[in-house]
Amino acid sequence: MARELMALAERVEDDDRLLMLTMSGAGTVFCTGFDAGVDPRLVETLAALAKPTLAIINGDAFDEGLELALALDLRIATARARFAITQPQRGVLPHFGATQRLPRIVGAPRALRMILTGAPIDGRAALAAGLITELAASPASLRRIAAARVESMLSRGPLAMRMAKEAVLKGYDMTLAQGIRLEEDLYALLQTTADRSEGVRAFLEKRRPLFKGG
């Protein structure tokens, strides 16, 4: 499955017809860990996608499962989902990004509490901490919210979405001045594209734009 996910990520990145990637678990669990020997490039391959990504967390996300979710851009979860990092309890260091991504998302104190104690948090606590971006009351609600978010994201210009993602993620580790310069450069680049021209025409003609990603 890890190899298939890596191949899927490469396909999404390379195929202009595919505009985003969503991921959910089977049954009532998102993911509670990986088998030994999973290629460590798996999570980084997903994190490196230029296109938007969405984790639809339908149940528990533990250990590598949480690290997998952290690598995606947005995370929607059900209220009954739980989140935990328990590897240190077995004398193992998380090595799919938890020690780096988790503090960047929830802050160092919350991240240390989760990593050092292994105590799980529920969906409501995850929302309050910023670990997830939206909370659904039930599985049915999760499906509705996820479908609405996907529809909304697919209605936007794909190049604008990719550039916005690049500006946020790369700018996070820059100074403010450097980040503003990156935003300006990406804005100027977007102005030269066919999608930008289509967006202007659609606005003037009061219709929905037909973006083609070019």
N, C-alpha and C positions, 0 to 999 in steps of 0.2 A: 504493500500500500504506500509506503514511503517513496519508493521509486516511481509509482504511478502519480503521486502528488507532485513530485519534482518535474516529471514529464508534463503534467497538466499545467504547472506554473509556466514552464517554458513555452507551451503552446499558447496560453493566454497572452503572454508577453509578445509573441511574434505574430499572432493572427489579428489583423486589424478589424476583423469582424467581431471579435470578442472584446467587449468593452470593460468588463470587470470580473472579479472572481468572488464567489460566495462559498462559505464552508459551514457545514453543520454535521452533527453526529447522528449515527443511527440509533433508533430506539429512544431511550430516555437519558442517555449519557452523551456529552459532547466528546470528551476524551480524558481518560484517567491515567495516561502514561504511554510510553513507547516500549516496545520490546528492546532487549539488549542488542546493540550493534546497528541501530538505525543510523543512517548516514547523517552526521551533524550538519551537513549542508542543507538538509530539508527545510528547516525553519528559516534559514537565511535566504534560501531561494524564494520563499514566499514573501519574506520581508522586503526583498529587493524589487518586487514587481512595481513597475511604474504606474500601472493601472489601479484604480480603486479596489479595495478588498473589504469584505464584510464577514465577520464571524457571527453566525446565528447559533447562539449557545443554548441548546435545548436541554441541558442537564449539567452534571458535574464536570468541571474543568480542573483537573488536578495535575500537578507536576508538569511533565512535558506537554500535557494537554493544555494547561494554562499558558505555557511558554509559546505554544502554537498560536493560541488566540491573541497573545500580546503582539505577535508579529503582524497581525492584520490591522487595517486602518480603523475600522469601526467594530464595536462589539455590542450586540443586542442579546439579552439573556432573559430567561424566565425567572420569576421570583424564587422558585425552588432550587435553582442552580446553586451549587457551592463552588468555591474557588480556594485552592490551597497549594502550597509548595511544601512538600514533605520529604524531599530527598535527603536533607541533612540528618533527619531522624534515622536514616539507614547508613549514615556515614558517607554520603555521596553529595558532591557539589552540583547544583543545577548547571547544566552546560549547553542549554539551548536558548540562552539570552535572558533568563529571569533576573539575574543579579544586575543587569544593565537596563532592561526595558521596564521592569516593574517600578523601580524608584523614579524613573523619568515620567511615568504615568501617574503614580499615586503618591510620590514623595518618598524620601529616604526613611522616615520613621515608620510609616505604614508598611513599606516594603520589608524593612528589617523585622518588624513584628511577624509578618507572614512567613518570612524565610527562617527566622531563628526559632519560632515557636511551632510552626507547622499547623497552627490553628486555622481551620477553614472559616471563611466569611460567606454570608448568604448574598443573594442577589441585591437586596436593599442596601446592605453595607457596601457592596461592590459599586453600586450606583453612586452612593454618597462619596466614595473615595475617588470616583472618576475612572475606576477600572473598566466599567462598561459605560456605554454611551446612552443606552435606553433599557428600560425594564418592562417586561411583559407580565401580566398577571397570570396568564395561562398559556399552554402550548398553542391553542387556537389564536390567542392574541399575538403570540410571538410570530406566527405565520403571517398574520395580517400586517403587523408592523414591518416585518422583513420585506414583504411584497411591496408595501408602499415605499419603503426606502429604496429598494432596487429600482422601482419605476421612476422615482424622482431622480435618482442618480443617472439613469440611462437617458433621461430627457435633456440632460445637460451636454454641453460641448465636450467631447472626449478629450480633445487636446487641452482645453481649458482645465478640465479636471486633473489631467496628468501634471500639468504645469503647476497648478495650485498645490497638489500633493508634494511635488518636488520642492516648491518654495517653503512649505511648512517644515518638511523633514530635514532638508539641508540647512535651512535658516536657523533651526533650533540650536545648532552648535556654533553659530556665527555670532559676531557682535551685531547689534541692531543696525548699524550703518551697513555692514556687509549684507545682512539679510534684506534690507531695503534695496540695495543695489541688485541683488539677485532677483528680487521681485520686479524691478524695473526692466532688467534684461529679458526676463521671461515674458513680461507684458509686451515689450517691443517685438519679440520673436512671434508671439501669438498674432500680432497685428498683421503679419505678412501672410497668414494662412487663409485658405478658402473657407474654413469654418467660421472665422471671424467675419468675413464678408457676408456669409449666409446669415449669421446672427443679426447683423445690421439690417439686411434686406427683410428678414422675417419680422423684425421689430417695426420697421417702417410700414410693412404690408399687413401688420397685425395678424400674423399667422404663426403657427408653431414652426420653429426652425428644423431643417432637415440636415443635421450634421453628418459628415462623412469621415471625420477624423483626419482631414488633410488640410 
